[in-house]
Each structure stands twice: as structure tokens, then as C-alpha cells.
């Protein structure tokens, strides 16, 4: 149970709006909010440092909205990924302050924002077409309390563009590289920095790209040290990994 929720629960008990048995039942719920079609993990932040996040694909707009509304009631900040405009419109009817990031296809409701980290995550894309996946990563990383620096359209077709931004890239604590086509940029960056690089293979590309499989295999076969890889178009997963790295304690 999150601290704001516990305080609210005690206030409701003190005012007489909740009975002792109601409070006991909520305290014994063991971090799960049952909705029938979903079970919200209300204690995930304490266990992992990352709250429950709603993946909108495959859910109805009403299901997403109900989950989001219940999370707000429990004091949990809301991030919805892979959400279209219809889903946002439905969520906004329940949570008017929710904000939609169209490129990232992400919905955010975060009333209490923490101060961003001093160290930052650099997000680098090979091309402009990779930006939607990069923005999913960027919005997620910022939602998790990280400072983010974006370096877009610096792929190997004009690699001199990358060299002009190397000082900013090298200053990051962790680097996310989003690339489609042949996915070479992750290896290039990995060979030029002393920080962990998280490669995000992107589905951007023509037929032989196989929907991002060519970029995935290129990144997995990278000879550059310190390069790890998440799934195709998984900007969210890359951001979560980068956030955990960026917030590790100890000397940089």
C-alpha cells in the first residue's frame, strides 16, 4: 500500500466514513486491487521501483479507464502505453487532468512529480522515423523521475551527425539507442562510450527488415562491449532498464 493511500485510509477511519472491518480488509488485501477483468498490483513500486503500468493494446477503452481510475484512487501515478486517441478520450472523462503524448501513444497522470535526477539518460535515434519508439522511452523515463536528453536522427547514413553530439551522449549515465533498418547505430555508439548502451531494434524499414528482426539480430550480434538489447519497438522496456541503472547508488 502506498503512503498517500494509507494516510487517506486512516483519515476516512478517523472521520467515521470507514468501519474497522473495512480498514482491516483493505490492509489485508496484500497489494492487489481486484476488478474482475484485471488485478492491479498496488505494491509494485515498493518492490521494484517502478509502478504498475497499463498496456492499452488488447484492452477496451473502458477497461483502461477503469483501471486508471482505480489506480488514481489508490494514489498510484498512471502511465498508459500504446494508447490511441479513443482510449485517451475515455480516460480523460474519468481523469480530466490526464495528459496525452501523441507521438509516444502514452497517457500520463502524475499529480506529484519528483525532482528529476541530476544524471541523465540519453536517447539516440538513427532516423526521424524511429522517434515514436524513442518518445515512448523518453516519456516513460521522465515519468519514472529521470532527466532525459534526446539526440535524434544521427544514424550511420550520415554518421558525422553523431560525432557532433558525442559530448552530450558520453555525459549520460546510460544510453538508449533506437534504430531500425539494419540497426547498426547501437554497435557504433557502444564502441565509442564507457556507459551501458540499451539497444531498441525498431520495426522501421523495408521488406527485408522483417518488421525489425534484422535490427534485432544485428544488435544481438554486436561486437561492441556493454550493449544489451530489448524487444522490437520496446521503448518502454528500455526506459525501465535505463531508469534502474540511472538510479543505482554509489559513485558514477
Buried (B, 14 or more C-beta within 10 A) or exposed (E): BBEEBEEBBEEBBEEEEBEEEEBEEBEEEEBEBEEEEBEBBBBBBEEEEBBBBBEBEEBEBEBBBBBBBBBBEBBBBBBBBBBEEEBBEBBBEBBEEBEBBEEBBBBBBBEEEEEBBEBBBBBBBBBEBBBBBBBBBBBBBBBBBBBBBBBBBBBBEEEEBBEEBBEBBBBBBBBBBBBBBBBBBBBBBBBBBEBBBBBBBBBBBEEEBBBBBBBBBBBBEBEBEBBBBBEBBBBBBBBBBBBBBBBEEEEE
